[in-house]
């Protein structure tokens, strides 16, 4: 052991210098040598779905951090080591005579298993390991402990549990000095990672070459270039890095009225250039912005605001950060099983179309079963924005090109794919978001999809987003649609959300014909006309079918960890012909990314992949109907939720919401009241969300 500490600081989800508890702990050791290291983990290169936009954001963050390190010490920079941390760190311990390894705690399921291996290797090498919490406001494990050992499934549970924990610490300043790194030579061989299966092969234009040399092509441990990954060029206008993150936060905080009166449900999903929310979520994901820095700067503005009444938790900025902690707590308790239905005791079992295939160990395999070929076509059209519903298509195209959409946009497309149209397994949608979002967090993404599909967290399955009425509330003229679906840019306001109703003469006058299913190429259009597809189904009819399907699943009452789900006998509990029940079972499997589906190729996924292996604790299901958490608001990036009654329509009356707690029925009186309420909402036009309803909101203090 060296006489003075020689430290590897392992950067992961904390690509910043400000407010880093782990970094402070490393520097408090007064090290003789300080190595700022990033391990280029092949898990994320090949096994996690990551599109070019998120890769570019990561590289931005790494480059900015490296430059900031060099400003503090011209001899230092971020050292990107191109090998899996499980194999390379133990070799670096010996080569660089390391005494301490320091890193920020990460409770993601894959990260836990990875870190356990690294810590064990360090122990055997005689290296001391120091970890500190900094990714979330509260330590997710401590939050679960304070919640009675159960997953945090509501914001009220987070608030109650947090009262038993220490207060959120104030942020700490960035260091003003960093010690020199020591010698960076090495005499060991690089372990080349297996490249197959490669979930991101559809995103590559050329061979992936980032592992050609342990220290990079110039042997200087430089941040990789996106070309080394062989990826398509990034198309997002959003860029990463601590410098940009702090500047963006300062701009937001300086607008005291915006900061103090921010209410997530009141922000417009159709706003762009600029967007209506903070767009700080990807910075939180990569750690280029400290969540505590955000929390306390917003908190202080809200606490001192006198001009008018400030908004409160759960809809304000602080509430969004607490929702993020809620999902991290739920994942921390359940591990890999949190990101799938099977073995998830808190996720309702619903027999969706295109269900995941499951390994003998109970983990999703990365393939799905095509139990309904029509639904497979719907999934493809949904992903690539050719459903024939302009609002849905505009959102999916924005997501694909920019890597981000507003939280209510995420709600709309998720509801449409699952319980509000296609009846496709929420896990398929979560995979697409994993691939395309720049702010993707496994915990938040899986949690959001369970919420929006009414598989967990939220139970009002009959409240669906209309792809016509809902966007009209925010953008009657369809500016958002015209921006992202340029085929329709000349269409009149009357038809912008329902172009299939446009007379043929107007279609020709406006230069776009409504025909086909989205597979036709523009050059196949008649004469000079563009093409936009017809709707892929009757939305009202599909919504009715989906609601009945979910209602039936609620009545059966199974959860992902139930024995009948495990042994396959669940189908005996559903009536023949119920939605999601195989009419003609097929053994055909689709593997990997749905991008491959569109391009006619498939690839596999390993058993127990990245964020979906099972480490379930067998927690009992929490079926409470938390009135403070009635509907979702999340994913601006915090991917957290608050209530979003606006635009969904419907009043909460006796009978109408009688199933919120998961019970079906309620007796003849309840059914009669529900029928009368539903009929009234039909007369008012609120069943599909065509009337804004103001409901009295119980604010959680």
Secondary structure, DSSP 8 states (H G I E B T S, - for coil): --SS-EEEEE-SS---STT-HHHHHHHTT--SEEEEEEE--HIIIIIS---HHHHHHHHHHHHHHHHHHHHH-TT---EEE-S-HHHHHHHHHHHTT--EEEEE---SHHHHHHHHHHHHHHHHHT-EEEEE--SSSS-HHHHHHHTTTS---SHHHHHHHHTTS----------S-----------S--------S-TTGGGBSS---TTSSTTTTTTS-----GGGGTB-----S----HHHHHHHHHHHHH-HHHHHH--GGGS-TT--SS-SS---HHHHHHTSS-HHHHHHHHHHHHHH--SS----TTTSHHHHHHHHHHHHHHHHHHGGGGGSSTT-TTSB----BS-EEE-TTS-EEEEEE-S-HHHHHHHHHHHTT-SS-HHHHHHHHHHHHHS---HHHHHHHHHHHTTTTT-B-HHHHHHHHHHH-TT--HHHHHHHHHHHTTSSS---TT----TTHHHHHH-TT-HHHHHH-GGGTTS-GGGSS-GGGS-HHHHHHTTEEE-SSS-S-GGGSSTT-EEE---SS-HHHHHHHHHHHHHHHHHHT-BTTSHHHHSSGGGGGS-TT-TTS-SS----EEES-HHHHHHT------TT-TTT--------------GGG-S----SSS-------TTT-----TTTTTTTTS----HHHHHHHHHHHHHHHHHHTTTTT-S----------
